[in-house]
Amino acid sequence: MNSDIIKGKWKQLRGRIQERWGNLTNDDLDVVEGHSDYLTGKLQERYGWTKEKAQQELRDFSDKL
């Protein structure tokens, strides 16, 4: 996912991200603030995924937008 897109549309995407990955808290999303690398890390942390799996999830999410 393009970092510029995430940063620019963070407020709109935040709700969709929480719908898709309900284990992410508001505090997690406050820390992420639109940075895809941080979001990848939080997905790994909350779901126990590998980095590759978290990145694939983000790509799938991005493709559906």
C-alpha positions as CSV (number, residue, x, y, z in Angstrom):
1,M,0.0,0.0,0.0
2,N,1.3,3.4,-0.9
3,S,2.4,5.3,2.2
4,D,1.3,8.6,0.8
5,I,-2.2,7.3,0.2
6,I,-2.4,6.0,3.7
7,K,-1.2,9.2,5.3
8,G,-3.4,11.4,3.1
9,K,-6.6,9.4,3.8
10,W,-5.9,8.2,7.2
11,K,-9.1,9.4,8.8
12,Q,-11.2,7.8,6.2
13,L,-9.2,4.5,6.2
14,R,-9.1,4.2,9.9
15,G,-12.7,3.0,10.2
16,R,-12.3,0.5,7.4
17,I,-9.1,-0.8,9.0
18,Q,-10.8,-1.4,12.3
19,E,-13.7,-3.1,10.5
20,R,-11.3,-5.5,8.7
21,W,-8.9,-6.0,11.7
22,G,-11.0,-5.7,14.8
23,N,-8.1,-6.7,17.1
24,L,-6.4,-3.3,16.4
25,T,-7.2,-0.8,19.1
26,N,-7.7,2.9,18.8
27,D,-4.3,3.3,20.6
28,D,-2.7,1.0,17.9
29,L,-4.1,3.2,15.2
30,D,-3.1,6.4,17.0
31,V,0.5,5.1,17.0
32,V,0.3,4.0,13.3
33,E,-0.9,7.4,12.1
34,G,-0.9,6.3,8.5
35,H,2.6,4.7,8.4
36,S,2.2,1.3,6.5
37,D,5.3,-0.1,8.2
38,Y,3.9,0.5,11.6
39,L,0.6,-0.9,10.5
40,T,2.3,-4.0,9.3
41,G,4.1,-4.3,12.7
42,K,0.8,-3.9,14.6
43,L,-0.9,-6.6,12.5
44,Q,2.0,-8.9,13.2
45,E,1.8,-8.2,16.9
46,R,-2.0,-8.5,17.2
47,Y,-2.5,-11.5,15.0
48,G,0.8,-13.3,15.3
49,W,1.4,-13.2,11.5
50,T,4.7,-13.2,9.7
51,K,5.8,-9.9,8.1
52,E,5.0,-11.4,4.7
53,K,1.5,-12.4,5.8
54,A,0.8,-8.9,7.2
55,Q,2.1,-7.2,4.1
56,Q,-0.1,-9.5,1.9
57,E,-3.1,-8.6,4.0
58,L,-2.4,-4.9,3.5
59,R,-2.0,-5.4,-0.3
60,D,-5.3,-7.3,-0.4
61,F,-6.9,-4.5,1.6
62,S,-5.4,-1.8,-0.7
63,D,-6.5,-3.6,-3.9
64,K,-10.1,-3.6,-2.7
65,L,-10.2,0.1,-2.0
